[in-house]
């Protein structure tokens, strides 16, 4: 399967044969299996991984319909960011803590979050950056050499830098830790 052209040709021929068998009403009990095998071969060849979803995959069911902003993994524990809080760690068969950021304005909310060192950093709708420290406390993060953070729909981090996407979506903004 090292030659993509030959593989594509063989898959196309297989699909034509399956279609022909369907039209002739031959081997109908095997058609679904053949189609699944062809699809599986295509996924394997293209490096596509499949993940199964079933009742066993549910880690936690939320008691309310509060929208989830982001799911993060910090120190091998899952945390869920909601509009004004962080819930976690999420562990099967345990009720997680819900940490509400009480200092955030009522008309503000979290838009995105990222792991920064051993903390979670969040960007708000009003363009503020918030730190959720490992001691489970929130605090605003200041930016130097400018009056406020840029408004951004997205936040990320790498090494000791925080990255934002400009509100217009045409720039990546880097902020270095001082």
C-alpha positions, 0 to 999 in steps of 0.5 A: 500500500505504498503507492497511493495511485494504485491503492485508489484505483483498487478501491475504486474497482472494489466500489464498482464491483460492490455497486454492480453486485447491489444492482444484480441483487447478488450477495446482498448479505455481504454488501454492508460488510464489504462497504465497511471493509473498503471504508476501513481500508481507506481510513487506514491508508489515509492515516485517519483514526476512528474513536468509538462513542457509546455509553461507556465513554461518558466521563461525566454528565452535567446537571445543568445546561450551562455551555461548555467553553473548553475542556482541558487536561492539567496534570492528567486531570480534566477541567471544564471551562464554562462561561464564568467558572471552571469545574474539575477535576472531572473524575468518574463517579465523583462530583467535581468542584465548581470554581466560580470567578466572582470578580468578573463583570456580569456582562463578561464571560470566558471565551477560550482557555489554555494551559500555561505552566501549571495554571489555566489562563483564560480570555474573556469576551471583554479582552481580559486575561484571567489566571486560574492557579493550582491553588484554585483561585482566579486573578486578572493578569496584567499586560506591560507596555500597553493599557489593556490586552488585545481583544481576542477570541482565542488564547494559547501558550507555548513555553513561557509565552501567551499567544492571542489571535487578534480580534480581526483574526489576521495576526498572532500576538505573542506576550512574553512573561517578564 
